[in-house]
Amino acid sequence: MAELIDQFSRKIDYLRLSVTDRCDLRCSYCLPEKFHDFSEPDNWLTFDEISRVVGAFSRMGVSKVRVTGGEPLLRYKLPNLIEQLHALPDVEDLSLSTNATRLVANADRLKQAGVSRINVSLDSLQPERFARLTKGSLDKVLAGLMAAKAAGFHPVKINMVVMQGVNDDEVEDMIDFCIQHDFTLRFIEVMPMGDTGRDAAQQYISLQDVKARIAQRYELIPGVMPGGGPARYVQVAGTNLRIGFITPISQHFCETCNRVRLSAEGTLYMCLGQEHRFELRPLLRAGISDRDLEQAIRTAIDLKPEKHEFKERPEKVLRFMAKLGG
Ligand code: SAM
């Protein structure tokens, strides 16, 4: 079946799947501390509905699927969904983004169910700072990370949102931590999503500056691990550590964007930094055929905008990152 190509000749082969907008952490740049206005579980797509949508995408060339949230492990029986998605013949790469708070209990089961790769958010290695930034426990997250490693996930990738005066003084500590544990490290620029993201964007720091700083202490070998994603990688000489830089603000990568996002409620979002969207849930609940579902997805892909406008119009995106999962 014909691949999904958007209006700007970009091939869409990657789907990010949010399975809940709820989270057990409250990262300062993501969800407001007292936020309660979550979507109703009745409105979440069921596992069968999600599998139908992913199946349709995969028949049109989408072979990479990442499960995210909110915190995906808050979704009841998530490993069962993973099993269902893993059974789809055209899904080749099934990955998970998590805050790791529930990995001690779930890592083995996720591995058995078919998750191939895990990314973990970790913005600080200092227990008090971590608690202040996330309202959670660093110990729990570190235990989760070690459980992922013990379950055989490799490489585990750590995602750190670097913010000036908040945690940029920990960049070197995070590098040493990842060398020690054989994790891959990715630095991310903070994006003005929702009020929290916009507030945090006041502490924005360009990763170009961070890279220049760490290059003074470590020898960085450029150009390793060219992946399907937006991270530009370097290797730290004399170690196995790879560091990725995800720079949506200082150097956007929209021209190679290969992804769309499905919210827990079944809305397809075409761009993290724009509001272009398409509602699939009403169609699914009205009994749409597989063929018409594929056609609906093609119609949605035609809405994908050329680029985000985080820099030009930072006020634009009202939803928090937790709605879609980055
Ligand atoms: N709970 C999972 C996790 O912690 O990875 C998945 C969802 S979380 C929203 C996905 C990623 O989005 C995390 O790495 C988080 O740091 C990042 N994120 C949230 N808000 C952001 C913002 N305003 N700018 C940049 N990254 C953000």
py3Dmol code that shows the C-alpha trace and the ligand (Angstrom):
import py3Dmol

protein = """\
ATOM      1  CA  MET A   1       0.000   0.000   0.000  1.00  0.00           C
ATOM      2  CA  ALA A   2       1.215   3.538  -0.791  1.00  0.00           C
ATOM      3  CA  GLU A   3       3.331   5.184   1.877  1.00  0.00           C
ATOM      4  CA  LEU A   4       2.257   8.263   3.784  1.00  0.00           C
ATOM      5  CA  ILE A   5       3.821  11.318   2.181  1.00  0.00           C
ATOM      6  CA  ASP A   6       2.810  14.782   3.336  1.00  0.00           C
ATOM      7  CA  GLN A   7       2.374  17.996   1.335  1.00  0.00           C
ATOM      8  CA  PHE A   8       6.052  18.817   1.830  1.00  0.00           C
ATOM      9  CA  SER A   9       7.285  15.447   0.495  1.00  0.00           C
ATOM     10  CA  ARG A  10       8.139  14.130   3.956  1.00  0.00           C
ATOM     11  CA  LYS A  11       7.604  10.431   4.489  1.00  0.00           C
ATOM     12  CA  ILE A  12       5.738   9.683   7.703  1.00  0.00           C
ATOM     13  CA  ASP A  13       7.010   6.442   9.205  1.00  0.00           C
ATOM     14  CA  TYR A  14       6.827   7.144  12.929  1.00  0.00           C
ATOM     15  CA  LEU A  15       3.815   7.329  15.248  1.00  0.00           C
ATOM     16  CA  ARG A  16       3.961   8.554  18.825  1.00  0.00           C
ATOM     17  CA  LEU A  17       1.148   7.138  20.833  1.00  0.00           C
ATOM     18  CA  SER A  18      -0.023   8.746  24.060  1.00  0.00           C
ATOM     19  CA  VAL A  19      -1.981   6.245  26.154  1.00  0.00           C
ATOM     20  CA  THR A  20      -2.944   8.631  28.984  1.00  0.00           C
ATOM     21  CA  ASP A  21      -2.491  12.312  29.772  1.00  0.00           C
ATOM     22  CA  ARG A  22      -2.099  11.550  33.499  1.00  0.00           C
ATOM     23  CA  CYS A  23       1.253  11.554  35.231  1.00  0.00           C
ATOM     24  CA  ASP A  24       2.545  10.751  38.720  1.00  0.00           C
ATOM     25  CA  LEU A  25       5.177  13.510  38.452  1.00  0.00           C
ATOM     26  CA  ARG A  26       4.731  17.251  38.062  1.00  0.00           C
ATOM     27  CA  CYS A  27       7.799  18.413  36.158  1.00  0.00           C
ATOM     28  CA  SER A  28       7.892  22.177  36.539  1.00  0.00           C
ATOM     29  CA  TYR A  29       8.062  22.823  32.773  1.00  0.00           C
ATOM     30  CA  CYS A  30       5.345  20.305  31.902  1.00  0.00           C
ATOM     31  CA  LEU A  31       2.272  19.889  34.147  1.00  0.00           C
ATOM     32  CA  PRO A  32       1.111  22.545  36.632  1.00  0.00           C
ATOM     33  CA  GLU A  33       1.272  21.252  40.195  1.00  0.00           C
ATOM     34  CA  LYS A  34      -2.449  21.515  40.900  1.00  0.00           C
ATOM     35  CA  PHE A  35      -3.574  20.437  37.457  1.00  0.00           C
ATOM     36  CA  HIS A  36      -6.624  18.162  37.560  1.00  0.00           C
ATOM     37  CA  ASP A  37      -8.309  18.759  34.239  1.00  0.00           C
ATOM     38  CA  PHE A  38      -7.347  15.405  32.756  1.00  0.00           C
ATOM     39  CA  SER A  39      -9.326  13.723  30.019  1.00  0.00           C
ATOM     40  CA  GLU A  40     -11.955  11.177  31.034  1.00  0.00           C
ATOM     41  CA  PRO A  41     -10.882   7.532  30.702  1.00  0.00           C
ATOM     42  CA  ASP A  42     -14.156   6.829  28.846  1.00  0.00           C
ATOM     43  CA  ASN A  43     -12.799   9.050  26.124  1.00  0.00           C
ATOM     44  CA  TRP A  44      -9.514   7.187  25.855  1.00  0.00           C
ATOM     45  CA  LEU A  45      -9.198   4.850  22.937  1.00  0.00           C
ATOM     46  CA  THR A  46      -9.443   1.229  24.045  1.00  0.00           C
ATOM     47  CA  PHE A  47      -6.548  -1.128  23.364  1.00  0.00           C
ATOM     48  CA  ASP A  48      -8.477  -2.592  20.427  1.00  0.00           C
ATOM     49  CA  GLU A  49      -9.133   0.862  18.992  1.00  0.00           C
ATOM     50  CA  ILE A  50      -5.468   1.816  19.392  1.00  0.00           C
ATOM     51  CA  SER A  51      -4.414  -1.419  17.691  1.00  0.00           C
ATOM     52  CA  ARG A  52      -6.743  -0.726  14.773  1.00  0.00           C
ATOM     53  CA  VAL A  53      -5.256   2.736  14.288  1.00  0.00           C
ATOM     54  CA  VAL A  54      -1.673   1.518  14.614  1.00  0.00           C
ATOM     55  CA  GLY A  55      -2.486  -1.360  12.243  1.00  0.00           C
ATOM     56  CA  ALA A  56      -3.780   1.109   9.645  1.00  0.00           C
ATOM     57  CA  PHE A  57      -0.690   3.292  10.012  1.00  0.00           C
ATOM     58  CA  SER A  58       1.606   0.308   9.773  1.00  0.00           C
ATOM     59  CA  ARG A  59      -0.005  -0.900   6.544  1.00  0.00           C
ATOM     60  CA  MET A  60       0.941   2.502   5.108  1.00  0.00           C
ATOM     61  CA  GLY A  61       4.610   2.255   6.051  1.00  0.00           C
ATOM     62  CA  VAL A  62       4.691   3.416   9.671  1.00  0.00           C
ATOM     63  CA  SER A  63       7.034   0.867  11.191  1.00  0.00           C
ATOM     64  CA  LYS A  64       8.164   2.768  14.298  1.00  0.00           C
ATOM     65  CA  VAL A  65       5.820   3.309  17.226  1.00  0.00           C
ATOM     66  CA  ARG A  66       6.655   4.967  20.554  1.00  0.00           C
ATOM     67  CA  VAL A  67       4.297   4.616  23.506  1.00  0.00           C
ATOM     68  CA  THR A  68       4.232   7.703  25.713  1.00  0.00           C
ATOM     69  CA  GLY A  69       1.930   9.864  27.832  1.00  0.00           C
ATOM     70  CA  GLY A  70       1.452  11.448  30.436  1.00  0.00           C
ATOM     71  CA  GLU A  71       3.095   8.550  32.139  1.00  0.00           C
ATOM     72  CA  PRO A  72       2.281   5.483  30.018  1.00  0.00           C
ATOM     73  CA  LEU A  73       2.770   3.034  32.881  1.00  0.00           C
ATOM     74  CA  LEU A  74      -0.233   4.590  34.641  1.00  0.00           C
ATOM     75  CA  ARG A  75      -2.412   3.086  31.933  1.00  0.00           C
ATOM     76  CA  TYR A  76      -3.929  -0.075  33.389  1.00  0.00           C
ATOM     77  CA  LYS A  77      -2.455  -3.261  31.885  1.00  0.00           C
ATOM     78  CA  LEU A  78      -0.157  -1.397  29.501  1.00  0.00           C
ATOM     79  CA  PRO A  79       1.916  -4.546  28.752  1.00  0.00           C
ATOM     80  CA  ASN A  80      -1.223  -6.090  27.234  1.00  0.00           C
ATOM     81  CA  LEU A  81      -1.394  -3.213  24.745  1.00  0.00           C
ATOM     82  CA  ILE A  82       2.304  -3.673  24.000  1.00  0.00           C
ATOM     83  CA  GLU A  83       1.647  -7.322  23.218  1.00  0.00           C
ATOM     84  CA  GLN A  84      -1.173  -6.386  20.858  1.00  0.00           C
ATOM     85  CA  LEU A  85       0.990  -3.840  19.032  1.00  0.00           C
ATOM     86  CA  HIS A  86       3.969  -6.180  18.921  1.00  0.00           C
ATOM     87  CA  ALA A  87       1.784  -8.743  17.164  1.00  0.00           C
ATOM     88  CA  LEU A  88       1.094  -6.361  14.254  1.00  0.00           C
ATOM     89  CA  PRO A  89       3.208  -7.651  11.373  1.00  0.00           C
ATOM     90  CA  ASP A  90       4.483  -4.305  10.072  1.00  0.00           C
ATOM     91  CA  VAL A  91       5.473  -2.717  13.380  1.00  0.00           C
ATOM     92  CA  GLU A  92       9.238  -3.201  13.557  1.00  0.00           C
ATOM     93  CA  ASP A  93      10.264  -0.916  16.373  1.00  0.00           C
ATOM     94  CA  LEU A  94       8.166  -0.523  19.507  1.00  0.00           C
ATOM     95  CA  SER A  95       9.624   1.816  22.115  1.00  0.00           C
ATOM     96  CA  LEU A  96       8.522   3.439  25.357  1.00  0.00           C
ATOM     97  CA  SER A  97       9.089   6.846  26.985  1.00  0.00           C
ATOM     98  CA  THR A  98       8.673   6.785  30.737  1.00  0.00           C
ATOM     99  CA  ASN A  99       9.641   8.613  33.895  1.00  0.00           C
ATOM    100  CA  ALA A 100      10.782   5.212  35.281  1.00  0.00           C
ATOM    101  CA  THR A 101       8.846   5.448  38.564  1.00  0.00           C
ATOM    102  CA  ARG A 102       7.131   2.141  37.797  1.00  0.00           C
ATOM    103  CA  LEU A 103       9.870   0.285  35.986  1.00  0.00           C
ATOM    104  CA  VAL A 104      10.923  -1.849  38.960  1.00  0.00           C
ATOM    105  CA  ALA A 105       7.558  -3.586  38.771  1.00  0.00           C
ATOM    106  CA  ASN A 106       7.232  -3.531  34.994  1.00  0.00           C
ATOM    107  CA  ALA A 107      10.586  -3.709  33.184  1.00  0.00           C
ATOM    108  CA  ASP A 108      10.741  -7.505  32.739  1.00  0.00           C
ATOM    109  CA  ARG A 109       7.136  -7.750  31.658  1.00  0.00           C
ATOM    110  CA  LEU A 110       7.574  -4.918  29.133  1.00  0.00           C
ATOM    111  CA  LYS A 111      10.596  -6.639  27.662  1.00  0.00           C
ATOM    112  CA  GLN A 112       8.680  -9.911  27.313  1.00  0.00           C
ATOM    113  CA  ALA A 113       5.713  -8.075  25.792  1.00  0.00           C
ATOM    114  CA  GLY A 114       7.868  -6.652  22.997  1.00  0.00           C
ATOM    115  CA  VAL A 115       9.211  -3.222  23.941  1.00  0.00           C
ATOM    116  CA  SER A 116      12.552  -2.934  22.190  1.00  0.00           C
ATOM    117  CA  ARG A 117      13.846   0.367  23.577  1.00  0.00           C
ATOM    118  CA  ILE A 118      13.216   2.577  26.583  1.00  0.00           C
ATOM    119  CA  ASN A 119      13.782   6.323  27.069  1.00  0.00           C
ATOM    120  CA  VAL A 120      13.727   7.758  30.575  1.00  0.00           C
ATOM    121  CA  SER A 121      13.341  11.432  31.538  1.00  0.00           C
ATOM    122  CA  LEU A 122      15.861  12.524  34.149  1.00  0.00           C
ATOM    123  CA  ASP A 123      16.645  16.189  34.719  1.00  0.00           C
ATOM    124  CA  SER A 124      18.662  16.068  37.943  1.00  0.00           C
ATOM    125  CA  LEU A 125      20.799  13.670  39.947  1.00  0.00           C
ATOM    126  CA  GLN A 126      20.403  15.694  43.132  1.00  0.00           C
ATOM    127  CA  PRO A 127      17.608  14.261  45.307  1.00  0.00           C
ATOM    128  CA  GLU A 128      16.359  17.588  46.648  1.00  0.00           C
ATOM    129  CA  ARG A 129      16.483  19.334  43.319  1.00  0.00           C
ATOM    130  CA  PHE A 130      14.802  16.372  41.647  1.00  0.00           C
ATOM    131  CA  ALA A 131      12.006  16.532  44.231  1.00  0.00           C
ATOM    132  CA  ARG A 132      11.600  20.265  43.716  1.00  0.00           C
ATOM    133  CA  LEU A 133      11.528  19.948  39.917  1.00  0.00           C
ATOM    134  CA  THR A 134       9.241  16.926  39.676  1.00  0.00           C
ATOM    135  CA  LYS A 135       7.523  16.419  43.056  1.00  0.00           C
ATOM    136  CA  GLY A 136       8.817  12.857  42.877  1.00  0.00           C
ATOM    137  CA  SER A 137      11.531  10.651  44.326  1.00  0.00           C
ATOM    138  CA  LEU A 138      14.906  10.341  42.622  1.00  0.00           C
ATOM    139  CA  ASP A 139      15.552   6.991  44.336  1.00  0.00           C
ATOM    140  CA  LYS A 140      12.509   5.492  42.705  1.00  0.00           C
ATOM    141  CA  VAL A 141      13.579   6.689  39.262  1.00  0.00           C
ATOM    142  CA  LEU A 142      17.149   5.445  39.678  1.00  0.00           C
ATOM    143  CA  ALA A 143      15.839   2.062  40.816  1.00  0.00           C
ATOM    144  CA  GLY A 144      13.605   2.007  37.730  1.00  0.00           C
ATOM    145  CA  LEU A 145      16.545   2.796  35.484  1.00  0.00           C
ATOM    146  CA  MET A 146      18.587  -0.035  36.964  1.00  0.00           C
ATOM    147  CA  ALA A 147      15.627  -2.377  36.539  1.00  0.00           C
ATOM    148  CA  ALA A 148      15.445  -1.470  32.852  1.00  0.00           C
ATOM    149  CA  LYS A 149      19.123  -2.240  32.453  1.00  0.00           C
ATOM    150  CA  ALA A 150      18.774  -5.525  34.358  1.00  0.00           C
ATOM    151  CA  ALA A 151      15.837  -6.513  32.139  1.00  0.00           C
ATOM    152  CA  GLY A 152      18.169  -6.251  29.143  1.00  0.00           C
ATOM    153  CA  PHE A 153      17.124  -2.966  27.581  1.00  0.00           C
ATOM    154  CA  HIS A 154      20.093  -1.548  25.713  1.00  0.00           C
ATOM    155  CA  PRO A 155      20.770   1.232  25.185  1.00  0.00           C
ATOM    156  CA  VAL A 156      18.573   2.925  27.761  1.00  0.00           C
ATOM    157  CA  LYS A 157      18.383   6.580  26.744  1.00  0.00           C
ATOM    158  CA  ILE A 158      18.218   9.360  29.297  1.00  0.00           C
ATOM    159  CA  ASN A 159      16.419  12.545  28.268  1.00  0.00           C
ATOM    160  CA  MET A 160      17.449  15.687  30.122  1.00  0.00           C
ATOM    161  CA  VAL A 161      15.719  19.018  29.514  1.00  0.00           C
ATOM    162  CA  VAL A 162      18.520  21.511  30.170  1.00  0.00           C
ATOM    163  CA  MET A 163      17.524  24.841  31.699  1.00  0.00           C
ATOM    164  CA  GLN A 164      19.747  27.745  32.630  1.00  0.00           C
ATOM    165  CA  GLY A 165      20.121  28.254  36.360  1.00  0.00           C
ATOM    166  CA  VAL A 166      17.883  25.233  36.989  1.00  0.00           C
ATOM    167  CA  ASN A 167      20.004  22.210  36.107  1.00  0.00           C
ATOM    168  CA  ASP A 168      22.591  23.288  33.539  1.00  0.00           C
ATOM    169  CA  ASP A 169      25.251  22.921  36.235  1.00  0.00           C
ATOM    170  CA  GLU A 170      24.559  19.141  36.180  1.00  0.00           C
ATOM    171  CA  VAL A 171      25.365  18.509  32.540  1.00  0.00           C
ATOM    172  CA  GLU A 172      28.817  17.141  33.347  1.00  0.00           C
ATOM    173  CA  ASP A 173      27.478  15.023  36.243  1.00  0.00           C
ATOM    174  CA  MET A 174      24.891  13.544  33.927  1.00  0.00           C
ATOM    175  CA  ILE A 175      27.590  12.722  31.368  1.00  0.00           C
ATOM    176  CA  ASP A 176      29.670  10.949  34.032  1.00  0.00           C
ATOM    177  CA  PHE A 177      26.595   9.094  35.309  1.00  0.00           C
ATOM    178  CA  CYS A 178      25.766   7.858  31.801  1.00  0.00           C
ATOM    179  CA  ILE A 179      29.376   6.788  31.164  1.00  0.00           C
ATOM    180  CA  GLN A 180      29.309   4.866  34.443  1.00  0.00           C
ATOM    181  CA  HIS A 181      26.039   3.047  33.660  1.00  0.00           C
ATOM    182  CA  ASP A 182      26.390   2.710  29.895  1.00  0.00           C
ATOM    183  CA  PHE A 183      23.303   4.809  29.153  1.00  0.00           C
ATOM    184  CA  THR A 184      22.882   7.017  26.087  1.00  0.00           C
ATOM    185  CA  LEU A 185      22.282  10.661  26.950  1.00  0.00           C
ATOM    186  CA  ARG A 186      20.133  13.192  25.124  1.00  0.00           C
ATOM    187  CA  PHE A 187      19.899  16.851  25.969  1.00  0.00           C
ATOM    188  CA  ILE A 188      16.680  18.651  25.010  1.00  0.00           C
ATOM    189  CA  GLU A 189      15.875  22.348  24.673  1.00  0.00           C
ATOM    190  CA  VAL A 190      12.858  23.492  26.641  1.00  0.00           C
ATOM    191  CA  MET A 191       9.829  24.296  24.467  1.00  0.00           C
ATOM    192  CA  PRO A 192       7.131  26.897  25.172  1.00  0.00           C
ATOM    193  CA  MET A 193       4.236  24.463  25.471  1.00  0.00           C
ATOM    194  CA  GLY A 194       1.389  25.459  27.768  1.00  0.00           C
ATOM    195  CA  ASP A 195       1.838  28.068  30.515  1.00  0.00           C
ATOM    196  CA  THR A 196       4.370  25.888  32.340  1.00  0.00           C
ATOM    197  CA  GLY A 197       6.517  25.430  29.242  1.00  0.00           C
ATOM    198  CA  ARG A 198       6.349  29.161  28.517  1.00  0.00           C
ATOM    199  CA  ASP A 199       7.414  30.013  32.077  1.00  0.00           C
ATOM    200  CA  ALA A 200      10.273  27.529  31.845  1.00  0.00           C
ATOM    201  CA  ALA A 201      11.283  28.936  28.475  1.00  0.00           C
ATOM    202  CA  GLN A 202      12.527  31.968  30.402  1.00  0.00           C
ATOM    203  CA  GLN A 203      15.320  29.615  31.489  1.00  0.00           C
ATOM    204  CA  TYR A 204      15.956  28.473  27.918  1.00  0.00           C
ATOM    205  CA  ILE A 205      19.553  27.761  27.095  1.00  0.00           C
ATOM    206  CA  SER A 206      20.756  26.924  23.599  1.00  0.00           C
ATOM    207  CA  LEU A 207      22.274  23.461  23.330  1.00  0.00           C
ATOM    208  CA  GLN A 208      24.830  24.946  20.954  1.00  0.00           C
ATOM    209  CA  ASP A 209      26.223  26.742  24.018  1.00  0.00           C
ATOM    210  CA  VAL A 210      26.013  23.615  26.173  1.00  0.00           C
ATOM    211  CA  LYS A 211      27.857  21.617  23.532  1.00  0.00           C
ATOM    212  CA  ALA A 212      30.615  24.229  23.291  1.00  0.00           C
ATOM    213  CA  ARG A 213      30.971  24.097  27.056  1.00  0.00           C
ATOM    214  CA  ILE A 214      31.246  20.323  27.338  1.00  0.00           C
ATOM    215  CA  ALA A 215      33.662  20.225  24.403  1.00  0.00           C
ATOM    216  CA  GLN A 216      36.133  22.011  26.660  1.00  0.00           C
ATOM    217  CA  ARG A 217      36.166  19.068  29.042  1.00  0.00           C
ATOM    218  CA  TYR A 218      35.495  16.047  26.801  1.00  0.00           C
ATOM    219  CA  GLU A 219      36.692  15.234  23.323  1.00  0.00           C
ATOM    220  CA  LEU A 220      33.518  14.915  21.221  1.00  0.00           C
ATOM    221  CA  ILE A 221      33.550  12.865  18.018  1.00  0.00           C
ATOM    222  CA  PRO A 222      30.768  14.164  15.734  1.00  0.00           C
ATOM    223  CA  GLY A 223      28.370  12.364  13.454  1.00  0.00           C
ATOM    224  CA  VAL A 224      27.863   9.031  15.197  1.00  0.00           C
ATOM    225  CA  MET A 225      24.615   7.051  15.275  1.00  0.00           C
ATOM    226  CA  PRO A 226      22.661   8.889  12.602  1.00  0.00           C
ATOM    227  CA  GLY A 227      19.144   7.848  13.542  1.00  0.00           C
ATOM    228  CA  GLY A 228      15.622   8.367  12.250  1.00  0.00           C
ATOM    229  CA  GLY A 229      15.047  10.989  14.915  1.00  0.00           C
ATOM    230  CA  PRO A 230      15.923  14.612  15.461  1.00  0.00           C
ATOM    231  CA  ALA A 231      18.896  14.100  17.809  1.00  0.00           C
ATOM    232  CA  ARG A 232      22.327  14.955  16.447  1.00  0.00           C
ATOM    233  CA  TYR A 233      24.822  12.660  18.141  1.00  0.00           C
ATOM    234  CA  VAL A 234      28.432  12.879  19.220  1.00  0.00           C
ATOM    235  CA  GLN A 235      30.540  10.277  20.976  1.00  0.00           C
ATOM    236  CA  VAL A 236      32.703  11.036  23.969  1.00  0.00           C
ATOM    237  CA  ALA A 237      36.195   9.865  22.945  1.00  0.00           C
ATOM    238  CA  GLY A 238      37.588   6.965  24.950  1.00  0.00           C
ATOM    239  CA  THR A 239      34.113   5.952  26.201  1.00  0.00           C
ATOM    240  CA  ASN A 240      30.991   4.269  24.850  1.00  0.00           C
ATOM    241  CA  LEU A 241      28.888   7.323  25.633  1.00  0.00           C
ATOM    242  CA  ARG A 242      26.819   8.867  22.899  1.00  0.00           C
ATOM    243  CA  ILE A 243      25.252  12.237  23.500  1.00  0.00           C
ATOM    244  CA  GLY A 244      22.342  13.471  21.397  1.00  0.00           C
ATOM    245  CA  PHE A 245      21.335  17.109  21.099  1.00  0.00           C
ATOM    246  CA  ILE A 246      17.665  17.788  20.408  1.00  0.00           C
ATOM    247  CA  THR A 247      17.424  21.426  19.372  1.00  0.00           C
ATOM    248  CA  PRO A 248      13.857  22.368  18.395  1.00  0.00           C
ATOM    249  CA  ILE A 249      14.549  26.020  19.165  1.00  0.00           C
ATOM    250  CA  SER A 250      18.156  26.776  18.223  1.00  0.00           C
ATOM    251  CA  GLN A 251      18.185  24.585  15.101  1.00  0.00           C
ATOM    252  CA  HIS A 252      14.835  23.140  14.150  1.00  0.00           C
ATOM    253  CA  PHE A 253      14.574  19.944  12.160  1.00  0.00           C
ATOM    254  CA  CYS A 254      11.075  20.315  10.694  1.00  0.00           C
ATOM    255  CA  GLU A 255      12.226  19.615   7.145  1.00  0.00           C
ATOM    256  CA  THR A 256      13.014  16.021   8.149  1.00  0.00           C
ATOM    257  CA  CYS A 257      10.015  15.530  10.457  1.00  0.00           C
ATOM    258  CA  ASN A 258       8.769  11.978   9.975  1.00  0.00           C
ATOM    259  CA  ARG A 259       6.149  11.723  12.710  1.00  0.00           C
ATOM    260  CA  VAL A 260       2.622  12.381  13.874  1.00  0.00           C
ATOM    261  CA  ARG A 261       1.119  11.963  17.339  1.00  0.00           C
ATOM    262  CA  LEU A 262      -2.037  10.262  18.544  1.00  0.00           C
ATOM    263  CA  SER A 263      -3.503  11.475  21.840  1.00  0.00           C
ATOM    264  CA  ALA A 264      -5.097   9.128  24.356  1.00  0.00           C
ATOM    265  CA  GLU A 265      -8.486  10.434  23.204  1.00  0.00           C
ATOM    266  CA  GLY A 266      -7.836   9.537  19.599  1.00  0.00           C
ATOM    267  CA  THR A 267      -6.908  12.943  18.177  1.00  0.00           C
ATOM    268  CA  LEU A 268      -4.110  12.947  15.641  1.00  0.00           C
ATOM    269  CA  TYR A 269      -1.802  15.930  16.045  1.00  0.00           C
ATOM    270  CA  MET A 270       0.289  16.777  13.042  1.00  0.00           C
ATOM    271  CA  CYS A 271       2.952  18.892  14.776  1.00  0.00           C
ATOM    272  CA  LEU A 272       4.084  19.357  18.372  1.00  0.00           C
ATOM    273  CA  GLY A 273       4.180  23.131  17.904  1.00  0.00           C
ATOM    274  CA  GLN A 274       0.934  23.641  15.975  1.00  0.00           C
ATOM    275  CA  GLU A 275      -2.747  22.900  16.474  1.00  0.00           C
ATOM    276  CA  HIS A 276      -3.435  21.053  13.192  1.00  0.00           C
ATOM    277  CA  ARG A 277      -5.357  17.946  14.195  1.00  0.00           C
ATOM    278  CA  PHE A 278      -7.836  15.302  13.108  1.00  0.00           C
ATOM    279  CA  GLU A 279     -10.340  13.420  15.275  1.00  0.00           C
ATOM    280  CA  LEU A 280     -10.271   9.655  14.819  1.00  0.00           C
ATOM    281  CA  ARG A 281     -12.348   8.555  17.849  1.00  0.00           C
ATOM    282  CA  PRO A 282     -15.764   9.520  16.433  1.00  0.00           C
ATOM    283  CA  LEU A 283     -14.955   7.619  13.249  1.00  0.00           C
ATOM    284  CA  LEU A 284     -13.775   4.548  15.148  1.00  0.00           C
ATOM    285  CA  ARG A 285     -16.872   4.543  17.363  1.00  0.00           C
ATOM    286  CA  ALA A 286     -19.133   4.964  14.319  1.00  0.00           C
ATOM    287  CA  GLY A 287     -17.750   1.697  12.918  1.00  0.00           C
ATOM    288  CA  ILE A 288     -15.510   3.002  10.126  1.00  0.00           C
ATOM    289  CA  SER A 289     -14.070   0.326   7.807  1.00  0.00           C
ATOM    290  CA  ASP A 290     -10.312  -0.333   7.637  1.00  0.00           C
ATOM    291  CA  ARG A 291     -10.186   1.176   4.152  1.00  0.00           C
ATOM    292  CA  ASP A 292     -11.947   4.352   5.181  1.00  0.00           C
ATOM    293  CA  LEU A 293      -9.740   4.579   8.272  1.00  0.00           C
ATOM    294  CA  GLU A 294      -6.666   4.499   6.058  1.00  0.00           C
ATOM    295  CA  GLN A 295      -8.215   7.202   3.866  1.00  0.00           C
ATOM    296  CA  ALA A 296      -9.000   9.322   6.940  1.00  0.00           C
ATOM    297  CA  ILE A 297      -5.368   9.047   8.026  1.00  0.00           C
ATOM    298  CA  ARG A 298      -4.218  10.174   4.573  1.00  0.00           C
ATOM    299  CA  THR A 299      -6.554  13.171   4.823  1.00  0.00           C
ATOM    300  CA  ALA A 300      -5.066  13.971   8.235  1.00  0.00           C
ATOM    301  CA  ILE A 301      -1.490  13.742   6.944  1.00  0.00           C
ATOM    302  CA  ASP A 302      -2.360  16.340   4.300  1.00  0.00           C
ATOM    303  CA  LEU A 303      -2.907  18.778   7.185  1.00  0.00           C
ATOM    304  CA  LYS A 304       0.663  18.469   8.457  1.00  0.00           C
ATOM    305  CA  PRO A 305       2.151  21.973   8.531  1.00  0.00           C
ATOM    306  CA  GLU A 306       5.583  22.837   7.213  1.00  0.00           C
ATOM    307  CA  LYS A 307       7.083  23.780  10.584  1.00  0.00           C
ATOM    308  CA  HIS A 308       6.495  24.754  14.168  1.00  0.00           C
ATOM    309  CA  GLU A 309       6.624  28.383  15.279  1.00  0.00           C
ATOM    310  CA  PHE A 310       7.973  28.022  18.813  1.00  0.00           C
ATOM    311  CA  LYS A 311      10.296  30.959  18.230  1.00  0.00           C
ATOM    312  CA  GLU A 312       8.033  33.223  16.193  1.00  0.00           C
ATOM    313  CA  ARG A 313       4.815  32.569  18.141  1.00  0.00           C
ATOM    314  CA  PRO A 314       5.676  31.062  21.538  1.00  0.00           C
ATOM    315  CA  GLU A 315       2.185  31.891  22.807  1.00  0.00           C
ATOM    316  CA  LYS A 316       0.578  29.561  20.310  1.00  0.00           C
ATOM    317  CA  VAL A 317       0.468  26.094  21.870  1.00  0.00           C
ATOM    318  CA  LEU A 318      -1.892  25.950  24.838  1.00  0.00           C
ATOM    319  CA  ARG A 319      -1.722  22.236  25.579  1.00  0.00           C
ATOM    320  CA  PHE A 320       0.853  20.867  27.991  1.00  0.00           C
ATOM    321  CA  MET A 321       3.432  18.409  26.817  1.00  0.00           C
ATOM    322  CA  ALA A 322       1.799  15.705  28.972  1.00  0.00           C
ATOM    323  CA  LYS A 323      -1.163  15.707  26.607  1.00  0.00           C
ATOM    324  CA  LEU A 324       0.929  14.288  23.795  1.00  0.00           C
ATOM    325  CA  GLY A 325       4.183  13.113  25.292  1.00  0.00           C
ATOM    326  CA  GLY A 326       6.805  15.121  23.436  1.00  0.00           C
TER     327      GLY A 326
END
"""
ligand_1 = """\
27
SAM
N 6.176 10.420 31.214
C 7.031 10.093 30.119
C 8.437 10.624 30.345
O 8.690 11.152 31.436
O 9.267 10.487 29.449
C 6.526 10.523 28.759
C 5.871 11.855 28.637
S 6.912 13.267 28.920
C 5.731 14.563 28.632
C 7.920 13.259 27.481
C 9.093 14.195 27.463
O 8.642 15.523 27.283
C 9.940 14.201 28.708
O 11.275 13.882 28.371
C 9.840 15.626 29.203
O 11.022 16.045 29.809
C 9.550 16.376 27.925
N 8.920 17.688 28.106
C 7.793 18.009 28.766
N 7.533 19.331 28.685
C 8.532 19.870 27.931
C 8.847 21.183 27.483
N 8.069 22.221 27.774
N 9.951 21.336 26.716
C 10.752 20.290 26.410
N 10.513 19.026 26.796
C 9.418 18.816 27.555
"""
view = py3Dmol.view(width=600, height=400)
view.addModel(protein, "pdb")
view.setStyle({"model": 0}, {"cartoon": {"style": "trace"}})
view.addModel(ligand_1, "xyz")
view.setStyle({"model": 1}, {"stick": {}})
view.zoomTo()
view.show()
